[in-house]
Amino acid sequence: MTTFDSSSPPAKRIKLEDIPPKKDDLELGKRPEDDSEIEGGELDADEQNNCSICLHSIVDRTVIPKCSHEFCFECLLVWTEQSRRCPLCSQDIGEYLIHSIRSRYDYRKHFLPPLRTSPPPSRPVPSNALIQSTRQNARRRRREREWGVRANESEEFDKLERSIAKRRWIYEHDLYVKHVASNPYTKYRPYPTPAQFAASPELISRTTSFLRRELQVWEGLDVEFLTTLILSLMKAIDIRSESAVKLISEFLDMDEPYTPGGRHVNAEHFAHEVYCYVRSPYRDLFVYDSVVQVRV
């Protein structure tokens, strides 16, 4: 494990003044910095991108504005609970950190709360014990965060798989969702016109989630392509119209032989389900699944 010498903190940058100029370079008019820049460019990219606190790849790059040193957001938060000096250069951190950096002008400021106790630092450079303690806390938080995320992702995936299986069973048995009246009690609304649908980001967002889940009932479909296609269709015509059902049937009823005057079984059922969900007040698909009733 790497440790920091309290008398000479490590620096992320190569000191250009420490590299003597070459005689040949001076004769040719080259600047002494040129070779240093080349050597700096040959540094291991992975090492440069590692957080100096946890020694892992930086997660949520966070910059100390006063000195521009970079760390993981979580690691630096742990550090600032114990010290308000940069782990690398010992400069005062200041009142805020910069993180969630997406561009030069798109980032977030995290203002630091006052320390619980603020005795004057005994020396400008944090001790090795403080660095070791901070690393251990940061790694523990990283593990807890990663394990928690993995557990949640696994649980959500299982719920999604079960809901898709249930929806597939509903289609296979031709069970249509029952109609619910539009009124203040049910909070159901009349189905929007294409213009109303196109003008409502909330409706489009809800419908997108439903389509992405619903289209997984049929294997082998390009879900993202069909989601985009159906959303465009709903902005122009009613989802239950004959032309919409016929177009959707080209994808959902490919294996079903069609006879003139017959039904597009899957497409008609699908259009009805979309129609019912759009009218509903629910955004969470699992909640919607738990309350809707089907016609037996």
Sine and cosine of phi, psi and omega as CSV:
sin_phi,cos_phi,sin_psi,cos_psi,sin_omega,cos_omega
0.00,0.00,0.69,-0.72,-0.01,-1.00
-0.96,0.27,0.68,-0.73,0.07,-1.00
-0.84,-0.54,0.36,-0.93,-0.04,-1.00
-0.96,-0.27,0.73,-0.69,0.09,-1.00
-0.98,0.20,0.84,-0.54,-0.08,-1.00
-0.90,0.43,-0.32,0.95,-0.03,-1.00
-1.00,0.00,-0.34,0.94,0.00,-1.00
-0.58,-0.81,1.00,0.00,-0.04,-1.00
-0.89,0.45,0.59,-0.80,0.01,-1.00
-0.92,0.38,0.50,-0.87,0.02,-1.00
-0.87,-0.49,0.59,-0.81,0.01,-1.00
-0.99,0.16,-0.30,0.95,-0.07,-1.00
-0.96,-0.29,0.54,-0.84,0.09,-1.00
-0.98,0.20,0.74,-0.67,0.03,-1.00
-0.98,0.21,0.92,-0.39,-0.09,-1.00
-0.93,0.38,-0.51,0.86,-0.07,-1.00
-0.95,0.33,-0.27,0.96,0.00,-1.00
-0.98,0.17,-0.16,0.99,-0.05,-1.00
-0.98,-0.20,0.93,-0.38,-0.06,-1.00
-0.93,0.36,0.57,-0.82,0.03,-1.00
-0.95,0.33,0.51,-0.86,0.06,-1.00
-1.00,0.05,0.59,-0.81,-0.02,-1.00
-0.86,0.51,-0.70,0.71,-0.02,-1.00
-0.88,0.48,-0.61,0.79,-0.02,-1.00
-0.91,0.41,-0.64,0.77,0.00,-1.00
-0.92,0.40,-0.61,0.79,0.01,-1.00
-0.92,0.40,-0.56,0.83,-0.03,-1.00
-1.00,0.09,-0.06,1.00,0.03,-1.00
1.00,0.08,0.22,0.98,0.01,-1.00
-0.98,0.19,0.55,-0.84,0.06,-1.00
-0.98,0.20,0.55,-0.83,0.04,-1.00
-0.86,0.51,-0.46,0.89,-0.06,-1.00
-0.93,0.37,-0.36,0.93,-0.14,-0.99
-0.85,0.53,-0.75,0.66,-0.03,-1.00
-0.92,0.40,-0.55,0.83,0.00,-1.00
-0.91,0.41,-0.64,0.77,0.01,-1.00
-0.90,0.44,-0.60,0.80,0.01,-1.00
-0.92,0.40,-0.71,0.70,-0.01,-1.00
-0.89,0.45,-0.64,0.77,0.03,-1.00
-0.89,0.45,-0.57,0.82,-0.01,-1.00
-0.94,0.34,-0.32,0.95,-0.02,-1.00
-1.00,0.02,-0.02,1.00,0.03,-1.00
-0.90,0.44,0.49,-0.87,0.03,-1.00
-0.87,0.49,0.85,-0.53,-0.04,-1.00
-0.89,0.45,-0.59,0.81,0.00,-1.00
-0.90,0.44,-0.65,0.76,-0.01,-1.00
-0.90,0.43,-0.63,0.78,0.00,-1.00
-0.91,0.41,-0.52,0.85,-0.08,-1.00
-1.00,0.00,0.05,1.00,0.01,-1.00
-1.00,0.10,0.56,-0.83,0.09,-1.00
-0.96,0.27,0.74,-0.67,-0.03,-1.00
-0.97,0.26,-0.14,0.99,0.02,-1.00
-1.00,-0.02,-0.81,0.58,-0.05,-1.00
-1.00,-0.10,-0.21,0.98,0.02,-1.00
0.93,0.37,0.28,0.96,0.09,-1.00
-0.95,-0.31,0.10,-1.00,0.07,-1.00
-0.86,0.51,0.61,-0.80,-0.06,-1.00
-0.92,0.38,0.76,-0.65,0.07,-1.00
-0.92,-0.39,0.81,-0.58,-0.08,-1.00
0.83,0.56,0.96,0.28,-0.06,-1.00
-0.76,0.65,0.82,-0.57,-0.05,-1.00
-0.82,-0.58,0.76,-0.65,-0.10,-1.00
-0.93,-0.38,0.69,-0.72,0.18,-0.98
-1.00,0.08,0.92,-0.40,-0.13,-0.99
-0.84,0.55,-0.58,0.81,-0.13,-0.99
-0.95,0.31,-0.49,0.87,-0.05,-1.00
-0.81,-0.59,-0.14,0.99,0.06,-1.00
0.93,0.36,0.25,0.97,0.10,-1.00
-0.97,0.24,0.53,-0.85,-0.15,-0.99
-0.88,-0.48,0.61,-0.79,0.01,-1.00
-0.52,-0.85,0.09,-1.00,0.19,-0.98
-0.93,0.37,0.56,-0.83,0.02,-1.00
-0.87,0.48,-0.76,0.65,-0.03,-1.00
-0.89,0.46,-0.66,0.75,-0.02,-1.00
-0.89,0.46,-0.69,0.72,-0.04,-1.00
-0.94,0.35,-0.54,0.84,0.08,-1.00
-0.89,0.45,-0.69,0.72,0.04,-1.00
-0.87,0.49,-0.68,0.73,-0.01,-1.00
-0.88,0.48,-0.71,0.70,-0.08,-1.00
-0.94,0.33,-0.23,0.97,0.11,-0.99
-0.94,0.33,-0.30,0.95,-0.06,-1.00
-0.88,-0.48,-0.44,0.90,-0.04,-1.00
-0.50,-0.86,0.53,-0.85,0.04,-1.00
-0.91,-0.41,0.51,0.86,0.09,-1.00
-0.87,-0.49,0.58,-0.82,-0.03,-1.00
-0.84,0.54,0.74,-0.68,0.02,-1.00
-0.88,0.48,-0.37,0.93,-0.06,-1.00
-0.99,-0.13,-0.72,0.69,-0.12,-0.99
-0.91,-0.41,-0.08,1.00,0.04,-1.00
0.93,0.38,0.18,0.98,0.08,-1.00
-0.96,0.29,0.51,-0.86,0.02,-1.00
-0.85,0.52,0.74,-0.68,-0.07,-1.00
-0.94,0.33,-0.60,0.80,-0.05,-1.00
0.99,-0.17,-0.19,-0.98,-0.13,-0.99
-1.00,-0.05,-0.17,0.99,-0.01,-1.00
-0.50,-0.87,0.29,-0.96,0.09,-1.00
-0.89,-0.45,0.37,-0.93,0.06,-1.00
-0.92,-0.39,0.82,-0.58,0.00,-1.00
-0.56,-0.83,-0.12,-0.99,-0.09,-1.00
0.76,0.65,0.75,0.66,-0.11,-0.99
-0.99,0.11,0.90,-0.44,0.03,-1.00
-0.95,-0.31,-0.48,0.88,0.07,-1.00
-0.35,-0.94,-0.03,-1.00,-0.04,-1.00
-0.88,0.48,-0.54,0.84,-0.05,-1.00
-0.93,-0.38,0.09,1.00,-0.04,-1.00
-0.84,-0.54,0.99,-0.13,-0.02,-1.00
-0.38,-0.93,0.10,-0.99,0.01,-1.00
-0.86,-0.52,0.56,-0.83,0.10,-1.00
-0.98,-0.20,0.75,-0.66,0.09,-1.00
-0.93,-0.35,0.94,-0.34,-0.01,-1.00
-0.99,0.14,0.74,-0.67,-0.09,-1.00
-1.00,0.09,0.72,-0.69,0.08,-1.00
-0.95,0.30,0.36,-0.93,0.03,-1.00
-0.88,0.47,0.56,-0.83,0.08,-1.00
-0.91,0.42,0.51,-0.86,0.00,-1.00
-0.88,0.47,-0.68,0.74,0.11,-0.99
-0.78,-0.63,0.59,-0.80,-0.07,-1.00
-0.75,-0.66,0.87,0.49,0.09,-1.00
-0.95,0.30,0.47,-0.89,0.02,-1.00
-0.89,0.46,0.66,-0.75,-0.02,-1.00
-0.88,0.47,0.64,-0.77,-0.02,-1.00
-0.94,0.33,-0.46,0.89,0.05,-1.00
-0.42,-0.91,0.39,-0.92,-0.12,-0.99
-0.93,0.36,-0.44,0.90,-0.07,-1.00
-0.98,-0.22,0.77,-0.63,0.02,-1.00
-0.87,0.50,0.51,-0.86,-0.04,-1.00
-0.97,0.26,0.29,-0.96,0.06,-1.00
-0.89,0.45,-0.55,0.84,0.01,-1.00
-0.90,0.44,-0.64,0.77,0.02,-1.00
-0.92,0.40,-0.67,0.74,0.02,-1.00
-0.88,0.47,-0.71,0.71,-0.01,-1.00
-0.89,0.46,-0.70,0.72,0.00,-1.00
-0.89,0.46,-0.67,0.74,-0.01,-1.00
-0.91,0.42,-0.65,0.76,0.02,-1.00
-0.88,0.47,-0.69,0.72,-0.01,-1.00
-0.89,0.45,-0.68,0.73,0.02,-1.00
-0.90,0.43,-0.65,0.76,-0.01,-1.00
-0.91,0.42,-0.66,0.75,0.01,-1.00
-0.92,0.39,-0.63,0.77,0.03,-1.00
-0.89,0.46,-0.69,0.73,0.02,-1.00
-0.91,0.42,-0.62,0.78,0.02,-1.00
-0.89,0.46,-0.71,0.70,0.01,-1.00
-0.89,0.46,-0.71,0.70,-0.01,-1.00
-0.88,0.48,-0.66,0.75,-0.01,-1.00
-0.92,0.40,-0.72,0.70,-0.03,-1.00
-0.91,0.41,-0.70,0.72,-0.01,-1.00
-0.91,0.41,-0.63,0.77,0.03,-1.00
-0.90,0.44,-0.67,0.74,0.01,-1.00
-0.90,0.43,-0.69,0.73,-0.01,-1.00
-0.89,0.46,-0.66,0.75,0.01,-1.00
-0.90,0.43,-0.69,0.73,0.01,-1.00
-0.91,0.42,-0.66,0.75,0.01,-1.00
-0.89,0.46,-0.67,0.74,0.00,-1.00
-0.90,0.44,-0.67,0.74,0.00,-1.00
-0.91,0.42,-0.68,0.73,0.01,-1.00
-0.91,0.42,-0.63,0.78,0.01,-1.00
-0.90,0.44,-0.68,0.74,0.02,-1.00
-0.89,0.46,-0.67,0.74,0.03,-1.00
-0.89,0.46,-0.67,0.75,0.00,-1.00
-0.90,0.44,-0.70,0.72,0.00,-1.00
-0.88,0.47,-0.65,0.76,0.02,-1.00
-0.92,0.40,-0.63,0.78,-0.01,-1.00
-0.93,0.37,-0.61,0.80,0.04,-1.00
-0.91,0.42,-0.67,0.74,0.03,-1.00
-0.88,0.48,-0.64,0.76,0.03,-1.00
-0.91,0.41,-0.68,0.73,0.01,-1.00
-0.91,0.42,-0.62,0.78,0.03,-1.00
-0.89,0.46,-0.64,0.76,0.02,-1.00
-0.90,0.44,-0.62,0.78,0.02,-1.00
-0.89,0.46,-0.68,0.74,0.02,-1.00
-0.93,0.36,-0.67,0.74,-0.03,-1.00
-0.88,0.47,-0.52,0.85,-0.02,-1.00
-0.98,-0.18,0.17,0.99,0.10,-1.00
0.82,0.58,0.72,0.69,-0.01,-1.00
-0.98,-0.19,0.93,-0.38,-0.03,-1.00
-1.00,0.03,0.60,-0.80,0.10,-1.00
-0.92,0.40,0.66,-0.75,-0.01,-1.00
-0.94,0.34,0.53,-0.85,0.05,-1.00
-0.95,0.30,0.62,-0.78,0.06,-1.00
-0.85,-0.53,0.74,-0.67,-0.05,-1.00
-0.92,0.39,0.49,-0.87,0.06,-1.00
-1.00,0.02,0.90,-0.43,0.06,-1.00
-0.28,-0.96,0.20,-0.98,-0.03,-1.00
-0.87,0.48,-0.45,0.89,-0.04,-1.00
-0.95,0.30,-0.75,0.66,-0.02,-1.00
-0.98,0.18,-0.39,0.92,-0.07,-1.00
0.92,0.39,0.16,0.99,0.14,-0.99
-0.96,0.29,0.51,-0.86,-0.03,-1.00
-0.86,-0.52,0.35,-0.94,0.11,-0.99
-0.88,0.48,0.49,-0.87,0.00,-1.00
-0.90,0.43,0.73,-0.68,-0.06,-1.00
-0.95,0.32,0.47,-0.88,0.14,-0.99
-0.94,0.33,0.31,-0.95,0.05,-1.00
-0.81,0.58,-0.63,0.78,0.01,-1.00
-0.92,0.40,-0.66,0.75,0.03,-1.00
-0.91,0.42,-0.64,0.77,0.02,-1.00
-0.90,0.44,-0.72,0.70,-0.04,-1.00
-0.90,0.44,-0.46,0.89,-0.06,-1.00
-1.00,-0.02,0.02,1.00,-0.08,-1.00
-0.90,-0.43,0.98,-0.19,0.07,-1.00
-0.86,0.52,-0.54,0.84,-0.01,-1.00
-0.91,0.42,-0.70,0.71,0.03,-1.00
-0.90,0.43,-0.68,0.74,-0.02,-1.00
-0.89,0.45,-0.67,0.74,0.00,-1.00
-0.90,0.44,-0.72,0.69,0.01,-1.00
-0.88,0.47,-0.71,0.70,-0.04,-1.00
-0.91,0.42,-0.60,0.80,0.03,-1.00
-0.86,0.51,-0.71,0.70,0.02,-1.00
-0.88,0.48,-0.68,0.73,-0.01,-1.00
-0.91,0.41,-0.71,0.71,-0.03,-1.00
-0.89,0.46,-0.68,0.73,-0.03,-1.00
-0.88,0.47,-0.60,0.80,0.05,-1.00
-0.97,0.25,-0.73,0.68,-0.12,-0.99
-0.90,0.43,-0.62,0.79,-0.05,-1.00
-0.94,0.33,-0.24,0.97,0.06,-1.00
-0.97,0.23,-0.11,0.99,0.09,-1.00
-0.87,0.49,-0.61,0.79,-0.02,-1.00
-0.98,-0.18,0.82,-0.57,-0.05,-1.00
-0.97,0.24,0.53,-0.85,0.10,-1.00
1.00,0.06,0.09,1.00,0.00,-1.00
-1.00,0.04,0.49,-0.87,0.15,-0.99
-1.00,0.09,1.00,-0.04,-0.16,-0.99
-0.88,0.48,-0.70,0.71,-0.05,-1.00
-0.91,0.41,-0.66,0.75,0.02,-1.00
-0.89,0.46,-0.73,0.68,-0.03,-1.00
-0.92,0.38,-0.57,0.82,0.06,-1.00
-0.87,0.49,-0.73,0.69,0.02,-1.00
-0.90,0.44,-0.67,0.74,-0.01,-1.00
-0.89,0.46,-0.72,0.69,-0.06,-1.00
-0.93,0.35,-0.60,0.80,0.07,-1.00
-0.88,0.48,-0.68,0.73,0.05,-1.00
-0.89,0.45,-0.63,0.78,0.02,-1.00
-0.89,0.45,-0.69,0.73,-0.04,-1.00
-0.93,0.36,-0.36,0.93,0.07,-1.00
-0.98,0.18,-0.17,0.99,-0.06,-1.00
-0.91,-0.42,-0.62,0.79,-0.05,-1.00
-0.62,-0.79,0.23,-0.97,0.04,-1.00
-0.93,0.37,0.70,-0.71,-0.05,-1.00
-0.88,0.48,-0.43,0.90,-0.04,-1.00
-1.00,-0.06,0.00,1.00,-0.01,-1.00
-0.92,0.40,0.38,-0.92,-0.05,-1.00
-0.87,0.50,-0.66,0.75,-0.03,-1.00
-0.92,0.39,-0.61,0.79,0.02,-1.00
-0.92,0.38,-0.71,0.70,0.00,-1.00
-0.88,0.47,-0.65,0.76,-0.01,-1.00
-0.90,0.43,-0.66,0.75,0.01,-1.00
-0.92,0.40,-0.70,0.71,0.00,-1.00
-0.91,0.43,-0.54,0.84,-0.01,-1.00
-0.90,0.44,-0.39,0.92,0.03,-1.00
-0.88,0.48,-0.35,0.94,-0.01,-1.00
-0.94,-0.33,-0.61,0.79,-0.09,-1.00
-1.00,-0.02,-0.33,0.94,-0.05,-1.00
-0.88,-0.48,0.47,0.88,-0.02,-1.00
-0.88,0.47,-0.55,0.83,-0.05,-1.00
-1.00,-0.03,0.00,1.00,-0.01,-1.00
-0.97,-0.24,0.89,-0.45,0.02,-1.00
-0.90,0.44,0.75,-0.66,-0.02,-1.00
-0.97,-0.22,0.71,-0.71,0.07,-1.00
-0.90,-0.43,0.59,-0.80,0.01,-1.00
-0.80,0.61,0.75,-0.66,-0.02,-1.00
0.99,0.11,-0.06,1.00,-0.01,-1.00
-1.00,0.05,-0.16,-0.99,-0.05,-1.00
-0.97,-0.26,0.50,-0.87,0.23,-0.97
-1.00,-0.08,1.00,0.05,-0.25,-0.97
-0.83,0.56,-0.83,0.56,-0.07,-1.00
-0.93,0.36,-0.67,0.74,-0.04,-1.00
-0.90,0.43,-0.67,0.74,0.02,-1.00
-0.90,0.43,-0.69,0.72,0.01,-1.00
-0.90,0.44,-0.70,0.71,0.01,-1.00
-0.86,0.50,-0.72,0.70,0.00,-1.00
-0.87,0.49,-0.63,0.78,0.03,-1.00
-0.90,0.44,-0.68,0.74,-0.02,-1.00
-0.91,0.41,-0.65,0.76,0.05,-1.00
-0.89,0.45,-0.71,0.71,0.01,-1.00
-0.83,0.55,-0.72,0.69,-0.03,-1.00
-0.92,0.38,-0.65,0.76,-0.02,-1.00
-0.93,0.38,-0.66,0.75,-0.01,-1.00
-0.87,0.49,-0.58,0.81,0.01,-1.00
-0.96,0.28,-0.37,0.93,-0.11,-0.99
-0.97,0.26,0.31,-0.95,0.04,-1.00
-1.00,0.01,0.04,1.00,-0.15,-0.99
-1.00,0.00,0.64,-0.77,0.11,-0.99
-0.96,-0.28,-0.57,0.82,0.02,-1.00
-0.98,0.21,0.88,-0.48,-0.06,-1.00
-0.90,0.44,-0.59,0.81,-0.02,-1.00
-0.93,0.36,-0.59,0.81,0.07,-1.00
-0.92,0.40,-0.69,0.73,0.03,-1.00
-0.85,0.52,-0.72,0.70,0.00,-1.00
-0.86,0.51,-0.56,0.83,-0.09,-1.00
-0.98,0.21,-0.31,0.95,-0.08,-1.00
-0.95,-0.32,-0.39,0.92,-0.06,-1.00
-0.95,0.30,0.47,-0.88,0.05,-1.00
-0.88,-0.48,0.50,-0.87,-0.02,-1.00
-0.92,-0.40,0.44,-0.90,0.05,-1.00
-0.99,0.13,0.85,-0.52,-0.02,-1.00
-1.00,-0.05,0.00,0.00,0.00,0.00
